[in-house]
Amino acid sequence: MVNDWPLVGREQELAFARRALADAEVCGLLLTGRAGAGKTRLAKVLLAELAAGGARTHWVRAMSSASTIPFGAFAHLLPGSADGTADRAHRLNQVAGHLTRGAEGRRLVLCVDDAHLLDDLSATLVHQLAATASAFVVVIAPHGVSVPDPVFAMWKDRVAERLDVGELTRPQTAELVTAVLGGRLEDGAEHRLWHLTLGNPLFLRELLQGGLDSGALSATDGVWRWSGALRATPRLVELIEIRTDRVDADERRLLELLAFGEPLGCEPLLRLGAARVLASAERAGLVVSERTGRRLNVRLAHPLYAEVIRRRTSPLRQRDTYRILAGTLDLTGARRAEDKPRLVRWRLAAGLPTDPELVRAAAETLLRKDFPQAEQLAAEAVRLSGGFAAKFLLAQVRIAGGRHADADALLAELAGETVSDVQHARVAGTRARNLAFGLNRFSDAEVVLDTAETAVSGTADDLVIARAALRAAAGASRAALDLLGPALDRNHRGDELRLGALVVAAGALAESGRTEACLGVVEEGLAIAASGASVPGSRVRLEHARIVALCRAGRLEEAEDLAGEDYRDAVRDRWGPALAGAAASLGTVALAYGNVRAAIRRLREALAVEGHDQPYEFRPAVTGAWARASAMAGRPEDVDLPGPLGDWAGAWAAAARGELTRAAQLAAAAASAAEASGRAAVAAEIRHDLVRFGVPEFSSDLDGPLVSLYAAHTRALSTGDAAGLDTVASAFAGTGARLLAAEAAAEAARLHRTAGKLGSAVGSAQRAQSWLASCEDAATPALALLDTPLDLTVRELEIARLVATGLTSRAVADRLVVSVRTVDNVLHGVYAKLGISGRRELASVVGRPEPGSNPGDGP
């Protein structure tokens, strides 16, 4: 990390300071702000500019150790012959004259840091130099402290201007981090840094340096990621301790209460007799008060204060602090919903007796808001003999937190403790889903379900829903929905059982193309989840299914708004599965738009969320989408996916390598498999990809705007209707599918050129390029038509491009499953059409060879 950070976000402050320096009526500038806001950094930039312009500059740093020594801050600038016996006026004039003469006719600029620590004579000297216009004085002092009267008089008497240097805004903070690291910081870490530092450059610097030193902050694929907690460095701890240690015993207790319990309502603190302490702590800038609704809350002035205070508080004093907090909240009756889990946590931490049922209820409340706390409370409920409900909840919390192996061990233990068919089925269904989607042990999950079905009497819908989830994950959407229909009919109550069924149904309906049914299921499922029903990851999967359904229906703007909202919530909540699901949703939307670079970034983020690298329910689909996006950028990835997902990704990989025949074969197989399993929306998208690979054949049983456009695109392409392709391109753009629009326009441009309509060809090509501006890194087969010769057929282009990469005729024949003679015959035709003599000239016409290739001579 660079030592001198760039000055980011200080354009207005610099402009203000430069105007003051240029104003003949102004002889000083008072810089004030919170500690670490960047006052000193700003002043150094100003002095460097002035020195470069020819000014004589001096830097003076006041210190408490020299605050009782006359001219202590200026000792390094005093003449060796200074008369220490002279009176004050003579000494002031002597020092001032020495400084002005030393400027040798140049402009004298003096900067005084920590001016609140100046001794009396030094403060008077600063005022005299400014008041007599002998020097321009830049004075730096922290916000909220008293400065010596002569320094204050500079601003009061308008000798100097005052500039308040505030913290950076969130965009400015992100810009600074990017500039310092030389790359983008992942959104989750950026969110955490912002909320810990609140734009304070000093705090930001220390946290980043600590992350780099510990290895917690590292770059992967050009993106900086943070693993583990953000920890304050020893230097930052010392800086904060200096600030928080200057308090009396009552103020110390208030800071501790806030560190462990903020925010706290003002009223109960006042009942405890803390009015004086609150006022003094707020004046000192240690706490702030803010109104939330009708409640006036109090919190520490900075989030890092809490971390440092908690670190320094002994376990015994922590326990006593929690006892006071619990008593404080009892004074209000814990009327708000968020008060109850806080009261339970505080009572437990204080060692006070607590009902295990209340502990379990508090853990359920925190399931999505604070998973570490939820797990602690659930484990405490188990310890307090909370029974089956507590142990089952702990297993759910561990699943939701990504601790799948621990959850399986607990569920296996719990299976032997069940006392009813309902409990047995519930445990077995939960364990099967965890085995499949948490540990990728699908065969073991099937065994668990088979065993449970023989052990319970009658139909157990927990087992039916789990079986449907396994079918849906395997791509058998029709079979999953067939299982879920009767289960939903049997369970009309808005409880966990119905919620679990709705979650599976939402994903299957999205894959089958039943958009409105999917959205209705999602709406009902989210309402049940909001009412308190708990199914691990239910909101994540419902929200992702909604985004997928909207994208496949061509409702991209709606999908983008919802995905962005989900992502912001997930970043704020810092829950891995939610962040993975929201990133996957953003990647899905970006891919539908055609912004390939953004799609790759978001889908890769979804696959690499910290602590959640085990498979989740839609992970295979996300992996396949990432592989397709990479291939659309011309970077085919080797992805080993089962069944049609693998064929679909493989088709795009083949297309990226120029093997359009192979791409069409794989896509056709994937589409047929999707149709057979009831995944009609997936099949329609794959069938349209076949059209994009040069096979203008499309069929689908689905209705809807996007499917209609797929069909119109196919008709225009198969009949050579350039005007029709232009219309289709505009319609694709109207839905937001800009990459599809650019491809259709590129195809139209080629047909226009072939027909000799050069003006129309230029217009179509320009429209294609304008849409491509928002499709970063896109390099699909259809886009290549913008830069390829007119006369070549699709097969001729395919063979020519493969040969241009350095492949021999035999290698090309093997890839396309044709004879070598066929390849050579096609090549001779290509050479004749293009007027070239051999392979070496192909690259300049149909594309450059890949690095390291070595095209041979001859046909």
C-alpha positions, 0 to 999 in steps of 0.5 A: 500500500502506498505511503502517501495516499491520494487526496480524494474528495477534497476538491471543494476544500482545496478550492476554498483554501486556494481562494483564501490564499489568493485573497489579500484581505485574508492572512490565515486559514483555520482547519478544524474537524474530527481526529483523522478526518484529513486536516493535516493531509490537506494542509501538507498538500497546500504547503507543497503547492505553495513551496513549489510556487516559490513561497517560504514554508514552515511546519510547526507541530505543537505538543503537550510536553512543550505547552509550558515552554515559551515558544516551545513549538517554535524552538526549531525555528528560533535563532541561536542568539535569541535573548531569553531575558528580554520582555515578552514584546521584545521577544515576540518581535525578535522571533517574528523578525527572524522568521520574516527575514528568513523568507528573503523576500518570498511569501512566508507561509506558516502551518501550525498543527495541533494549535490547541496545544500551543504555549501562550507566547507561540499562540500570540506569535501566530496571531501577530504574524497573521494580523500584521500580514507578515505571514499567511498562517494555516492553523490546524485544531481538532473539532470540539476543543478549546484553542488559545485566545489569540488563535481564536481571535484570528477567526473572530476578528476575520483575520483568518477564514475557517474551514471545517474538514469533514469525513469523506462521503461513501462514494468518496471513500470507495474511490479512495480505497480503489485508488489505494489498492489499485483495484475494486473492493468487493461490495460486502467489504466496502459496506463493512469498511464504510460503516466502521470508519464512516469516511474517516481517512485515518481509521480507513488507512489503519483498517486497510493496513491491518488487513494487508498485514494479516493477509485478510485483505487480498486480491483475486481476479482483480477484485479485493476481498476480505476474509474474516473480521475487520480488526483495528490495528494496535496503532488505531487502538492507541489513537482511540484509547487516547480519545476515550480514556479522558473521561471520569468513572461515570462517563466510562460506565456510560461508554461501556453501556453503549459499547455493549448495548447501543443504541440505547434509549435516552429515557431509561438512561435518564431514569438511571440518573445519567443526565449530566454524564450524557451531556458532558459525553456529547459535548466531548464528541464521544456520544451522539443522540439521534431520533428514531421515530418517537424514540431518542436513542444514544450511541457512541460517536464512532463504531470503532470506539465500541470495538476498542472499549469492548476489547479493553473491558474485563469479563467481570466488568462485562458481566456487570455491564450486561446486568445494568443493560438488562435492568435498563431495558426492564425499565421500559418493559421491552415493548418493541419487537427488537427489545425482546431478543436484546433483553434475552441476550443481556440476561444470559450474558449477565448470568441471570435466570432466563426461560429457555422458550424465550431464548429459543424465540429470540434465536428465531427472531435473529435468524436473518439479522444476526446469525452468530447471535442466533446460533449462540442463543439457539445453543444456549436454549439447547443447554437450558433443556429446551427440548426438540424445538431448541435442538431442531432450531440449532440445526436450522441455524447451522444450515443457514449459517453454512455449517452443513456438516455440523448441522448433519451431525446434530440432525442425525443425533436428533433423529434418534430422539424423535417421539412422533411421526411428525417430528421424524418426518421433519428431521428427515426432510431437513436432513435430506435437503442439507445433505443434498444442497449443503454437502452435495451428497444427493444419494445419501439424501435419497437414502434418508428419505427412503428410510424415513418413508418406511418408518412413518405411517401415512403421507408425510409432507415434509418428506414429499417436499424434500423429495420434490426439492431433490427432483427440482435440483436435478432439473425435473421441474414437472416431477417436482410440481407433480409432487408439490401440488397435492402437498400444497392442497393438504396444507393451507396454513401459512406455516413452515411446511407450506413455506418449504413447499412454496420455495421449491415450487417457485424455482420449478415454476420459474424454470417451466416458464409459468411466470405469473404462477411463480410470482404469486407463489413468491409473494405468498412465500415471502409473506409467510416468511415475514410472519415468522415462519422459519425455513433456512434460506427460504427468502433467498431462494424465493427472491432468486426464483422471482428474478429468474422468472422475470428475466425469462419473461423479458421484464428486465428493468423490474428484475434489476430493481428487485435484484438491486434491493435484495443485494443491498439488503444482503450486504447490510445483513452480512449473511453469506447465503443471502449475499450469494443469492443476491449476487447470483440474481444480479448476475442473471439480470446482467446476463439477460441484458448482455452486460457480459463483464458484469455478469461474470463478476456477479456470478463469480461473486455468488460462487465465492461468497466467504464461508459458503463454498459448499453447494447451495440449491441453485449453485449448478445453475449459477455455475452454468450461467457463469460458464456461458457468460465467460464463453460469450466474452470469448473465454470458454471455461472448462466446467464439469456440470451434469446433464443438460446444464453441462451441455448448455455451457459446453455449447457456448464454450464450443461456440467461443472456440469457433466450433459452431457445429459442435455448439449446435449439437450440444445445445440441441441435446440440452434443449431436448432434455429441458423439454422432456423434464418440463423446463420449458423456459430453459428450453426456449432460451436454449433453442434461441441460442441455437438460432444465435449459433446459425441454426434458424429453427425455433419452437416452443409451447410457451407464450410471452413477449420474449418467446415471441421475439425468439420466433420472430428472430428465427423467421427473419433470419431464415427468410433473409429478411433484413428489415425484419431483423432490424425490427426484431433488434429494436424489439429486443432493445425495448425489453432491455436485451441489448446483446440480442438486439446488437446480434440481430442488428449485426445480422441485418447489417450483413444481409443489407450489405449482401443485397447492396443496400450499403446505407441500410447496412451502415445504419444497422451496424451503427445501431448494433455498435450503440447497443454493444456499448453497454455489453462490455466484453461481449464476443458472440458468434453473431457479433463477428458478422460486423467484421467478416467478409460478405461472401462466406457462408456460415460453414465457410466462416467456421472452418476459416476461423478454426484454421486461422487459429493454427489448427490443421485440416485433420484437427478441424475435421475431427472437431466438426466430424467431417472428412479432411477432404471436405475441409480442404475443399471448403478452404479452396473455395474460401481462398478463391472468394477472398482472393488469398493464397493460403492459411497465413493470410486467413487471420487478417481477414477472418480473425487473428490466430490465438497467441502461440499458434503457428499456422502452417503453409498450404491449403 
